[in-house]
């Protein structure tokens, strides 16, 4: 069995992969005048140069309403986890 090499990415490649989604999020929250922050594993992984497909947000506002609306705008599904 060949050992696996750790998956690493450069900050530039991470940005290129996620920039389109980050632009959509920026537009969504800006149009609603809502302050949103990137938090959690996405930020950690970006600093460590690791690939991630998980984006966590913290918002100033009604998070549940915003999540429902964002899911609708992006063609996704809102699922409340308890």
N, C-alpha and C positions, 0 to 999 in steps of 0.2 A: 504494500500500500504506500503510495506516494504522499508525503506530508503536504498539506495545503498551505499555501502562502496566505498570510493575512490580507484581507481586502482593504486597500488604502486608496484614497483619492486625494487629489490636490484640491485646494480651496477653489481654484478656478473651475475644475471639472464639476465640483459639487454645485457651484453657482450656476454653471451652464445647465445642469440637469434640473435644478429647482427654480431657476429664475422665472420661467413662464408661470408656474403655479404661484410663486410669491407675488408676481405682478397682478394676477387675478385677485389674490387675497388683499393686496394693497388697494386695488380699485374698489373692491367690495366694501371694505371697512372705511375707506376715505369718503366714498359717496354717502355713507351713513354717519359720517363724522364720529366714528368709533375708534378709540385708541386700542390697538392690538399689539401684543408682544409675542415674539417667537420665544418659546421656553422648552425646557425638558431635554429629551434625548436628541432632538435635532440640533440644538445649540451645542450640547456636549460632543456629539459626533462630528460636527463641523470643526470644532476646535481640535479634535483628535484626528481629523483627516479621514474619517470613516464614512462610507456610503450609508445613507439612510433613506427610507421612503416614508418615514413617520414624521409628521409635522404637528407639533403641539402648540396651541395658542392660548394666551390668557387675554381676556378682553375686559374693558371697562364698560359695562352695560349688562343688558339682559342676555346672558350667555346662551340660555336655552332657545330663546326666540331667534337670536343671531345664528345659532347652529342649524335650526330648522330652515331658515331662509337661505343660508349658505348652501346647505344640501340641495335645496330646490334649484337654486341658481346654477349649481355645478352639475345637476343631473344625478345627484347621489341620493342616499337615503339617510334620514336622521334616525338614530337609534340611541335612546337614553339608557345608559348603563347605570345600574344602581349600586 
